[in-house]
Amino acid sequence: MNRKKQSVAARFGSAIKAFLLCLVICGSCLGYVWQKQQIITLGRQIKLNETRLEELRRDNKQRGDSLAQLRSPQALDVRVRQLNLNLVLPRPEQVVLLMEQMTERQPAVQQRTDKPALTVRR
Protein backbone atom coordinates (compact mmCIF):
# COMPACT_ATOMS: atom_id res chain seq x y z
CA MET A 1 0.00 0.00 0.00
CA ASN A 2 1.02 3.51 -0.58
CA ARG A 3 1.74 5.71 2.42
CA LYS A 4 -0.40 8.48 1.10
CA LYS A 5 -3.33 6.12 0.91
CA GLN A 6 -2.88 4.88 4.53
CA SER A 7 -5.26 6.53 6.90
CA VAL A 8 -3.95 8.77 9.66
CA ALA A 9 -5.44 6.38 12.23
CA ALA A 10 -3.33 3.47 10.96
CA ARG A 11 -0.11 5.46 11.20
CA PHE A 12 -1.13 6.90 14.56
CA GLY A 13 -1.99 3.36 15.80
CA SER A 14 1.55 2.15 15.10
CA ALA A 15 3.00 5.07 17.04
CA ILE A 16 0.71 4.32 19.99
CA LYS A 17 1.74 0.64 19.93
CA ALA A 18 5.43 1.60 19.95
CA PHE A 19 4.84 4.10 22.78
CA LEU A 20 2.93 1.55 24.85
CA LEU A 21 5.66 -1.06 24.28
CA CYS A 22 8.32 1.39 25.47
CA LEU A 23 6.14 2.31 28.45
CA VAL A 24 5.75 -1.35 29.45
CA ILE A 25 9.48 -2.01 29.11
CA CYS A 26 10.43 1.11 31.11
CA GLY A 27 7.83 0.29 33.76
CA SER A 28 9.19 -3.24 34.09
CA CYS A 29 12.74 -1.93 34.45
CA LEU A 30 11.71 0.58 37.11
CA GLY A 31 9.80 -2.14 38.95
CA TYR A 32 12.83 -4.42 38.85
CA VAL A 33 15.12 -1.70 40.23
CA TRP A 34 12.60 -0.82 42.96
CA GLN A 35 12.30 -4.49 43.98
CA LYS A 36 16.08 -4.88 44.16
CA GLN A 37 16.30 -1.77 46.34
CA GLN A 38 13.59 -3.15 48.65
CA ILE A 39 15.45 -6.47 48.93
CA ILE A 40 18.66 -4.66 49.86
CA THR A 41 16.85 -2.49 52.43
CA LEU A 42 15.12 -5.49 54.01
CA GLY A 43 18.42 -7.38 54.09
CA ARG A 44 20.03 -4.55 56.03
CA GLN A 45 17.11 -4.41 58.47
CA ILE A 46 17.30 -8.17 59.02
CA LYS A 47 21.03 -7.94 59.67
CA LEU A 48 20.54 -5.10 62.19
CA ASN A 49 17.76 -7.02 63.94
CA GLU A 50 19.89 -10.18 64.13
CA THR A 51 22.76 -8.18 65.62
CA ARG A 52 20.39 -6.60 68.16
CA LEU A 53 18.97 -10.03 69.03
CA GLU A 54 22.44 -11.39 69.72
CA GLU A 55 23.22 -8.40 71.94
CA LEU A 56 19.98 -8.93 73.86
CA ARG A 57 20.67 -12.65 74.27
CA ARG A 58 24.17 -11.93 75.55
CA ASP A 59 22.82 -9.30 77.96
CA ASN A 60 20.08 -11.66 79.11
CA LYS A 61 22.63 -14.41 79.80
CA GLN A 62 24.82 -12.01 81.80
CA ARG A 63 21.86 -10.86 83.88
CA GLY A 64 20.70 -14.44 84.43
CA ASP A 65 24.17 -15.42 85.63
CA SER A 66 24.25 -12.38 87.91
CA LEU A 67 20.82 -13.24 89.31
CA ALA A 68 21.84 -16.84 89.95
CA GLN A 69 24.95 -15.64 91.77
CA LEU A 70 22.94 -13.17 93.88
CA ARG A 71 20.43 -15.88 94.82
CA SER A 72 23.09 -18.27 96.04
CA PRO A 73 23.02 -18.95 99.78
CA GLN A 74 26.63 -17.83 100.19
CA ALA A 75 25.97 -14.46 98.54
CA LEU A 76 22.82 -13.97 100.61
CA ASP A 77 24.70 -14.77 103.80
CA VAL A 78 27.43 -12.26 102.95
CA ARG A 79 24.80 -9.61 102.16
CA VAL A 80 23.00 -10.22 105.47
CA ARG A 81 26.27 -9.74 107.33
CA GLN A 82 27.07 -6.55 105.40
CA LEU A 83 23.69 -5.01 106.21
CA ASN A 84 23.83 -6.13 109.87
CA LEU A 85 20.34 -7.59 109.74
CA ASN A 86 21.04 -10.05 112.57
CA LEU A 87 19.06 -12.78 110.86
CA VAL A 88 19.37 -16.30 112.25
CA LEU A 89 17.97 -19.68 111.34
CA PRO A 90 14.57 -20.40 112.92
CA ARG A 91 14.40 -22.68 115.96
CA PRO A 92 12.96 -26.13 115.29
CA GLU A 93 9.74 -25.29 117.17
CA GLN A 94 9.21 -22.33 114.82
CA VAL A 95 9.16 -24.55 111.73
CA VAL A 96 5.81 -26.04 110.71
CA LEU A 97 5.67 -28.84 108.15
CA LEU A 98 2.57 -28.92 105.97
CA MET A 99 1.66 -31.88 103.82
CA GLU A 100 -0.20 -31.09 100.63
CA GLN A 101 -3.15 -33.31 99.80
CA MET A 102 -4.39 -34.01 96.31
CA THR A 103 -7.99 -33.03 95.68
CA GLU A 104 -10.42 -34.17 93.01
CA ARG A 105 -10.29 -30.83 91.19
CA GLN A 106 -6.55 -30.87 90.53
CA PRO A 107 -5.43 -31.86 87.05
CA ALA A 108 -4.45 -35.42 86.26
CA VAL A 109 -0.76 -34.50 86.48
CA GLN A 110 0.68 -36.36 89.42
CA GLN A 111 1.96 -33.98 92.07
CA ARG A 112 4.82 -34.67 94.40
CA THR A 113 3.62 -35.00 97.98
CA ASP A 114 6.75 -36.56 99.36
CA LYS A 115 8.35 -33.16 99.96
CA PRO A 116 6.60 -31.11 102.66
CA ALA A 117 6.25 -27.37 102.37
CA LEU A 118 8.06 -25.31 105.01
CA THR A 119 6.59 -22.32 106.77
CA VAL A 120 7.96 -20.31 109.66
CA ARG A 121 5.83 -19.50 112.69
CA ARG A 122 6.79 -16.52 114.85
Phi, psi and omega in degrees: 000153180274142182298323181294332181275342178293143179284160179295325181296323180292318178290321179292326178297320178295320179295320178295318179299316179295319179295316179295322178296317177295321180296318179294316180295315179295320178297319178295319179295316178296320177297320179296314180296318179297317178298317179298319179296320178296320179297317180295317180297314179296324177298319178294318179297318179297316180298316178297318179294322177295319178297316179297320179297318178295320177298316180295320178295318179296316179296319179297320179295317179299316180291324177295318177296320179295318179296317179298321179292320180290334179276351182294146181301323180296315180294321178295320179296317178298319181293321178297319178294321180296321183272359180050054181275347180054042176276141178226165176291147180290152176289155181303327180285349178271350183264128179244128178264128179244132178261129178276139178247141178281138177249171182292332185281343182290151181297167184291353179293129183286126181262150179278123177245004182280348181248111183286152177275143181255134171227156182248130178255135182253000000 
